[in-house]
Amino acid sequence: MTVDHDDDDDPAERKMRFLFQLRSRGVTDPRVLAAMERIDRGLFVRGQFADRAYEDTPLPIPCGQTISQPSVVGLMTQSLNPGPRDTMLEIGTGSGYQAAILSGLCRRVYTVDRHRRLVQEAEAIFRHLKLSNITAQVADGSRGLPDQAPFDRILVTAAAEDPPGPLLAQLKIGGIMVVPVGQSDAVQTLIRVTRTEAGFDYDELRQVRFVPLVEGLGPQ
């Protein structure tokens, strides 16, 4: 699998600039930075936007979806504080880039998307990268994966009006979910939900902008 990039752009320099961008925007966890250094974002951005793969910007992908900007991927991952024994659920596979990052930080990643094309294309990249601890499937993300629950960590990469009840129910005691919430497409807040014995604690992290979380499956 190859991606065309500017031949004059030295890969080592490009990687150094990429990591500097991440650090300058608040991604400071050494494990997260190392995971993002290992996974080449260029593999997940194709077509006319391939030459912008290393910019800190969201980019269009098929099915009307986007690949998030790298700094947001890093900040969301950092906020999850994933551990090497954790089982993770990602809602919204998209390009597969976020799941690939998570695969280097936890034991098992389950990732679901409502669009079959996105799941199939992501699976091809996971195989290419030999990321054998990722399970991707077509499913209604708003319902989670009750058969595999409970999860140590849940990451939602689409915006809901409120943290979805079925996902909260699939979070272990002591588990963490990071999800963008908001009723507006323009203004959403990234929040971290921690499940405790007594209920749920909520922390607001930052303003973000994500595609909406849609119930049901996409056109197959």
C-alpha positions as a Markdown table, in Angstrom:
| # | Residue | x | y | z |
|---|---|---|---|---|
| 1 | Met | 0.0 | 0.0 | 0.0 |
| 2 | Thr | 1.6 | 3.3 | -1.1 |
| 3 | Val | 0.7 | 6.9 | -0.8 |
| 4 | Asp | 2.2 | 9.6 | -3.0 |
| 5 | His | 3.9 | 12.4 | -1.2 |
| 6 | Asp | 6.3 | 15.2 | -2.2 |
| 7 | Asp | 9.7 | 13.5 | -3.0 |
| 8 | Asp | 11.5 | 16.6 | -1.6 |
| 9 | Asp | 9.9 | 16.2 | 1.8 |
| 10 | Asp | 12.3 | 14.2 | 4.0 |
| 11 | Pro | 10.3 | 11.7 | 6.0 |
| 12 | Ala | 12.5 | 12.2 | 9.2 |
| 13 | Glu | 12.0 | 16.0 | 9.0 |
| 14 | Arg | 8.3 | 15.5 | 8.3 |
| 15 | Lys | 7.9 | 13.3 | 11.3 |
| 16 | Met | 9.8 | 15.8 | 13.5 |
| 17 | Arg | 7.5 | 18.6 | 12.4 |
| 18 | Phe | 4.4 | 16.4 | 12.9 |
| 19 | Leu | 5.4 | 15.6 | 16.5 |
| 20 | Phe | 6.3 | 19.2 | 17.2 |
| 21 | Gln | 2.8 | 20.2 | 16.0 |
| 22 | Leu | 1.3 | 17.8 | 18.4 |
| 23 | Arg | 3.3 | 18.9 | 21.4 |
| 24 | Ser | 2.7 | 22.6 | 20.7 |
| 25 | Arg | -1.1 | 21.9 | 20.8 |
| 26 | Gly | -1.0 | 20.1 | 24.2 |
| 27 | Val | -0.3 | 16.4 | 23.4 |
| 28 | Thr | 2.4 | 15.7 | 25.9 |
| 29 | Asp | 1.9 | 12.1 | 27.0 |
| 30 | Pro | 5.0 | 10.2 | 25.9 |
| 31 | Arg | 3.1 | 7.0 | 25.2 |
| 32 | Val | 0.6 | 8.8 | 23.0 |
| 33 | Leu | 3.3 | 10.6 | 21.1 |
| 34 | Ala | 5.2 | 7.4 | 20.6 |
| 35 | Ala | 2.0 | 5.7 | 19.3 |
| 36 | Met | 1.4 | 8.6 | 16.9 |
| 37 | Glu | 5.0 | 8.5 | 15.7 |
| 38 | Arg | 4.6 | 4.8 | 14.8 |
| 39 | Ile | 1.4 | 5.2 | 12.8 |
| 40 | Asp | 1.8 | 7.0 | 9.4 |
| 41 | Arg | -1.3 | 9.2 | 8.9 |
| 42 | Gly | -0.5 | 9.3 | 5.2 |
| 43 | Leu | -1.8 | 5.7 | 4.9 |
| 44 | Phe | -5.2 | 6.9 | 5.9 |
| 45 | Val | -5.6 | 9.9 | 3.6 |
| 46 | Arg | -6.0 | 9.2 | -0.1 |
| 47 | Gly | -6.8 | 11.0 | -3.3 |
| 48 | Gln | -6.6 | 14.8 | -3.7 |
| 49 | Phe | -5.9 | 15.3 | 0.0 |
| 50 | Ala | -3.0 | 12.9 | 0.3 |
| 51 | Asp | -0.4 | 15.8 | 0.2 |
| 52 | Arg | -2.1 | 17.3 | 3.3 |
| 53 | Ala | -1.9 | 14.2 | 5.4 |
| 54 | Tyr | 0.7 | 15.7 | 7.8 |
| 55 | Glu | -1.1 | 19.0 | 8.4 |
| 56 | Asp | -2.9 | 19.5 | 11.7 |
| 57 | Thr | -6.3 | 19.7 | 10.0 |
| 58 | Pro | -9.4 | 17.5 | 9.6 |
| 59 | Leu | -9.8 | 16.1 | 6.0 |
| 60 | Pro | -12.7 | 14.6 | 4.1 |
| 61 | Ile | -12.9 | 10.8 | 3.7 |
| 62 | Pro | -15.6 | 8.8 | 1.9 |
| 63 | Cys | -19.2 | 8.5 | 3.0 |
| 64 | Gly | -19.3 | 12.2 | 4.0 |
| 65 | Gln | -17.1 | 11.6 | 7.0 |
| 66 | Thr | -13.8 | 13.1 | 8.1 |
| 67 | Ile | -10.4 | 12.1 | 9.5 |
| 68 | Ser | -9.9 | 14.2 | 12.7 |
| 69 | Gln | -7.0 | 16.6 | 12.9 |
| 70 | Pro | -4.0 | 14.8 | 14.6 |
| 71 | Ser | -3.9 | 17.1 | 17.6 |
| 72 | Val | -7.5 | 16.3 | 18.4 |
| 73 | Val | -6.7 | 12.6 | 18.0 |
| 74 | Gly | -3.8 | 13.0 | 20.4 |
| 75 | Leu | -5.7 | 15.0 | 23.0 |
| 76 | Met | -8.7 | 12.6 | 22.9 |
| 77 | Thr | -6.3 | 9.6 | 23.3 |
| 78 | Gln | -4.4 | 11.3 | 26.1 |
| 79 | Ser | -7.7 | 12.1 | 27.9 |
| 80 | Leu | -8.7 | 8.4 | 27.9 |
| 81 | Asn | -5.4 | 7.5 | 29.6 |
| 82 | Pro | -5.5 | 4.0 | 28.1 |
| 83 | Gly | -3.5 | 1.2 | 29.8 |
| 84 | Pro | -1.8 | -1.8 | 28.3 |
| 85 | Arg | -4.4 | -4.2 | 29.7 |
| 86 | Asp | -7.5 | -2.2 | 28.7 |
| 87 | Thr | -10.2 | -3.2 | 26.3 |
| 88 | Met | -11.3 | -0.3 | 24.2 |
| 89 | Leu | -14.5 | 0.5 | 22.2 |
| 90 | Glu | -14.3 | 3.1 | 19.5 |
| 91 | Ile | -17.5 | 4.5 | 18.0 |
| 92 | Gly | -16.9 | 5.7 | 14.5 |
| 93 | Thr | -14.1 | 3.8 | 12.7 |
| 94 | Gly | -13.9 | 6.4 | 9.9 |
| 95 | Ser | -10.5 | 6.1 | 8.2 |
| 96 | Gly | -9.2 | 3.8 | 10.9 |
| 97 | Tyr | -6.5 | 6.2 | 12.0 |
| 98 | Gln | -7.7 | 6.6 | 15.6 |
| 99 | Ala | -8.1 | 2.9 | 16.1 |
| 100 | Ala | -4.6 | 2.3 | 14.8 |
| 101 | Ile | -3.2 | 4.8 | 17.4 |
| 102 | Leu | -5.2 | 3.1 | 20.2 |
| 103 | Ser | -4.0 | -0.4 | 19.2 |
| 104 | Gly | -0.5 | 0.5 | 20.4 |
| 105 | Leu | -1.8 | 1.6 | 23.8 |
| 106 | Cys | -4.2 | -1.1 | 25.0 |
| 107 | Arg | -4.8 | -4.8 | 24.8 |
| 108 | Arg | -7.8 | -4.9 | 22.5 |
| 109 | Val | -9.7 | -2.4 | 20.3 |
| 110 | Tyr | -13.2 | -2.9 | 19.1 |
| 111 | Thr | -14.2 | -0.3 | 16.5 |
| 112 | Val | -17.6 | 0.1 | 14.8 |
| 113 | Asp | -18.9 | 2.2 | 12.0 |
| 114 | Arg | -22.3 | 2.4 | 10.3 |
| 115 | His | -20.6 | 2.5 | 6.8 |
| 116 | Arg | -19.5 | -0.8 | 5.5 |
| 117 | Arg | -17.0 | 0.8 | 3.0 |
| 118 | Leu | -15.2 | 2.6 | 5.8 |
| 119 | Val | -14.9 | -0.6 | 7.8 |
| 120 | Gln | -13.6 | -2.6 | 4.9 |
| 121 | Glu | -11.0 | 0.0 | 3.9 |
| 122 | Ala | -9.8 | 0.4 | 7.5 |
| 123 | Glu | -9.5 | -3.3 | 7.9 |
| 124 | Ala | -7.2 | -3.4 | 4.8 |
| 125 | Ile | -4.9 | -0.9 | 6.4 |
| 126 | Phe | -4.9 | -2.8 | 9.8 |
| 127 | Arg | -3.9 | -5.9 | 7.9 |
| 128 | His | -1.2 | -4.0 | 6.1 |
| 129 | Leu | 0.2 | -2.7 | 9.4 |
| 130 | Lys | -0.3 | -6.1 | 11.1 |
| 131 | Leu | -2.4 | -4.6 | 13.8 |
| 132 | Ser | -3.9 | -7.9 | 15.0 |
| 133 | Asn | -5.6 | -6.6 | 18.2 |
| 134 | Ile | -8.2 | -4.5 | 16.4 |
| 135 | Thr | -11.7 | -5.9 | 15.6 |
| 136 | Ala | -13.7 | -3.8 | 13.2 |
| 137 | Gln | -17.3 | -4.3 | 12.4 |
| 138 | Val | -20.3 | -2.7 | 10.8 |
| 139 | Ala | -22.8 | -1.7 | 13.6 |
| 140 | Asp | -25.0 | 1.0 | 14.9 |
| 141 | Gly | -22.5 | 2.9 | 17.1 |
| 142 | Ser | -25.2 | 4.5 | 19.2 |
| 143 | Arg | -25.9 | 1.0 | 20.7 |
| 144 | Gly | -22.3 | 0.1 | 21.3 |
| 145 | Leu | -21.3 | -3.5 | 21.5 |
| 146 | Pro | -23.2 | -5.1 | 24.4 |
| 147 | Asp | -21.9 | -8.6 | 23.6 |
| 148 | Gln | -18.3 | -7.4 | 24.3 |
| 149 | Ala | -19.1 | -5.1 | 27.2 |
| 150 | Pro | -18.1 | -3.9 | 29.7 |
| 151 | Phe | -15.2 | -1.8 | 28.4 |
| 152 | Asp | -12.4 | -0.1 | 30.2 |
| 153 | Arg | -12.4 | 2.8 | 27.8 |
| 154 | Ile | -14.9 | 4.1 | 25.2 |
| 155 | Leu | -14.1 | 6.7 | 22.6 |
| 156 | Val | -16.8 | 8.3 | 20.6 |
| 157 | Thr | -15.7 | 10.2 | 17.4 |
| 158 | Ala | -19.1 | 11.6 | 16.5 |
| 159 | Ala | -21.1 | 14.2 | 18.4 |
| 160 | Ala | -24.2 | 13.3 | 20.5 |
| 161 | Glu | -26.7 | 15.7 | 22.2 |
| 162 | Asp | -25.9 | 13.8 | 25.4 |
| 163 | Pro | -23.6 | 10.9 | 26.3 |
| 164 | Pro | -25.6 | 7.9 | 24.9 |
| 165 | Gly | -27.2 | 5.8 | 27.7 |
| 166 | Pro | -26.3 | 2.4 | 26.1 |
| 167 | Leu | -22.6 | 3.4 | 26.0 |
| 168 | Leu | -22.6 | 4.7 | 29.6 |
| 169 | Ala | -24.1 | 1.3 | 30.6 |
| 170 | Gln | -21.2 | -0.5 | 28.8 |
| 171 | Leu | -18.5 | 1.3 | 30.7 |
| 172 | Lys | -16.8 | -0.6 | 33.6 |
| 173 | Ile | -16.7 | 0.9 | 37.1 |
| 174 | Gly | -13.6 | 3.1 | 37.0 |
| 175 | Gly | -13.8 | 3.2 | 33.2 |
| 176 | Ile | -13.5 | 6.4 | 31.1 |
| 177 | Met | -15.5 | 7.6 | 28.1 |
| 178 | Val | -14.5 | 10.6 | 26.0 |
| 179 | Val | -17.3 | 12.0 | 23.8 |
| 180 | Pro | -18.1 | 15.2 | 22.0 |
| 181 | Val | -21.5 | 16.6 | 23.0 |
| 182 | Gly | -23.6 | 19.4 | 21.7 |
| 183 | Gln | -26.8 | 20.2 | 19.8 |
| 184 | Ser | -25.1 | 22.5 | 17.3 |
| 185 | Asp | -22.8 | 21.4 | 14.5 |
| 186 | Ala | -20.7 | 24.5 | 15.1 |
| 187 | Val | -20.2 | 24.3 | 18.9 |
| 188 | Gln | -19.6 | 21.1 | 20.7 |
| 189 | Thr | -17.8 | 20.3 | 23.9 |
| 190 | Leu | -15.5 | 17.3 | 24.4 |
| 191 | Ile | -16.2 | 15.7 | 27.7 |
| 192 | Arg | -14.6 | 13.0 | 29.8 |
| 193 | Val | -17.0 | 10.7 | 31.7 |
| 194 | Thr | -15.6 | 8.6 | 34.5 |
| 195 | Arg | -17.9 | 5.8 | 35.9 |
| 196 | Thr | -17.7 | 5.5 | 39.7 |
| 197 | Glu | -19.5 | 3.3 | 42.2 |
| 198 | Ala | -21.8 | 6.2 | 42.8 |
| 199 | Gly | -22.5 | 7.1 | 39.2 |
| 200 | Phe | -20.8 | 9.3 | 36.6 |
| 201 | Asp | -18.4 | 12.2 | 36.9 |
| 202 | Tyr | -18.2 | 14.7 | 34.0 |
| 203 | Asp | -15.2 | 16.9 | 33.0 |
| 204 | Glu | -15.3 | 19.4 | 30.1 |
| 205 | Leu | -12.1 | 19.3 | 28.1 |
| 206 | Arg | -12.3 | 21.7 | 25.1 |
| 207 | Gln | -14.4 | 22.9 | 22.2 |
| 208 | Val | -14.4 | 20.6 | 19.2 |
| 209 | Arg | -16.4 | 20.0 | 16.0 |
| 210 | Phe | -17.4 | 16.5 | 14.9 |
| 211 | Val | -19.9 | 14.9 | 12.5 |
| 212 | Pro | -23.1 | 13.9 | 14.3 |
| 213 | Leu | -23.6 | 10.5 | 15.8 |
| 214 | Val | -26.4 | 8.9 | 13.7 |
| 215 | Glu | -28.5 | 5.9 | 14.7 |
| 216 | Gly | -28.8 | 3.0 | 12.4 |
| 217 | Leu | -26.6 | 1.7 | 9.5 |
| 218 | Gly | -25.5 | 3.7 | 6.5 |
| 219 | Pro | -26.2 | 2.8 | 2.9 |
| 220 | Gln | -24.5 | -0.5 | 2.3 |
